[in-house]
Amino acid sequence: ELTKATQLSPDEPASWANLGLLNLRQRNLDAAGERLEKARTLAPDNSRIHVLLAILESNRGRLAEAINNLRKAIELDPKNLKALYMLAEETERQGDEAGIVEAQKLFSKILEIQPDNLAVQLEATRIAAKRNDAVALKGLVARISERAAGAGWPLEVLQQVKALYEAAKGTDTRAAATRVAFLRNVLVRVPEYRSSLAAVKMSPGEDAESFT
């Protein structure tokens, strides 16, 4: 049916983008590339199409190309939270200090747009601990601890928040990074955390939302 839509209206970019998205989910990467490139040609200023191209290149193992497409997506739409979050993940994957520094800046950028996003607060905390950035770490942990005080979260979550707070006061920030992982594991069952994550990260197996 999507193929028929592209035949009936070959200049409609949404049909090509949706067909490319379907190909992505089917792991037919060559066909996905052809359809997404057609969509990009028809709508070169659409940020979401560049995100799909980034997902395609990431699936091909072409990290540099994926990052370039994400940068273009953000250039076109600086408030594309999912592009910002994905770029933070991809730059951190590079494994060098420059990539980690950029990831920290990108998480901070998201928090400028959505300052109360709990999922991003946790990622920013983890990166600060990883970089041994004590000032940023303590500031973020203080915000999370203050938030937890009146959030009505389960006891096991509050216990992990307290453990993170204590770890952040120490000199070994790696312990705080470990505590972030423990806290994230128990926060998964909290609706507030899940909704904050959904605002910036695509669901596993979904890759992206379809176009209308």
Secondary structure by P-SEA (a helix, b strand, c coil): caaaaaaaccccaaaaaaaaaaaaaacaaaaaaaaaaaaaaaccccaaaaaaaaaaaaaacaaaaaaaaaaaaaaacccaaaaaaaaaaaaaacccaaaaaaaaaaaaaaaaaccccaaaaaaaaaaaaaacaaaaaaaaaaaaaaaaccccccaaaaaaaaaaaaaaacccaaaaaaaaaaaaaaacccaaaaaaaaaccccccccccccc
